[in-house]
Amino acid sequence: MKDFLLGIDKINPTVSGVETFYTMTYHMKEKAPEYISSKIDHFGYYDGTTWYSPDAGNYTNYTLLEQNIYPSREPNVDSCYLGMMTALKFPTGGRAEFYYELHDYSGVLSDNKQSIISESGVMSGLRIKEVKYFDPTDALPKSSKRYFYKKNFGSGGTISSGCLSMKPDYVFINWLYVAVV
C-alpha cells in the first residue's frame, strides 16, 4: 500500500457555471516505490536498486567501500520516470505531452568552494526536455517547445550548463576531527 499522493487524475474546476476537466496521465505510477524506499540514488530519488552494503565485518575496508558505494548510488534512468506526469489533457480536448531527461553537469564546486573542477556526468532527478502540444483531432503536434541546458547553445555549444555544488562522499579516509574545548 502506498502512503502518499501518487498524482492527481482529474481536476474539475467550474468556469462560468460550466464544468471543465483537466486529465493527467502518468508513467507507470502503479510501479512507484513504497514510501521511504531504501532503493535511492545519491540525492534520495528512487533508482530501483539496492545500494552497496558491505558484508558484516567489512566496514573498515575503506578501499572496498569507496569502490562500491558511489557506483551503487548512481541514477537509474529507467526508474526515474516512474510516476512522472506524461500528459495533460485540457478541457478543450487538446493535450500537452511531457518528455524528460536526467540532469547533467560539466563542473563540480571544489570542497573549499573556491573553484569549479571540470568534470561531467549525469545526476539525480529529471528535468523537462520537451513539451508537445496537440489539437483534439490531430495525431501530430501542433507545436512544441524543446529545452536545452547547454553553455552557449545559441552558438552551437554542447557542454552542459549544470554545476554540482557538491558531490556525495560516503567514505572519509584520513578525516581529521578537531575538538574545541
Buried (B, 14 or more C-beta within 10 A) or exposed (E): EEEEEEEEEEEEEEEEEEEEEBBBBBBEBEEBBEEEEEBBBBEEBBBBBEBBEEEEEEEEEEEBBBEBBBEBBBBBEEBBBBBBBBBBBBBEEBBBBBBBBBBBBBBBBEEEEEEEEEEEBBBBBBEEBBBBBBBEEEEEBEEEEEEEBBEEEEEEEEBBBBEBEEBEEBBEEEEEEEEEE
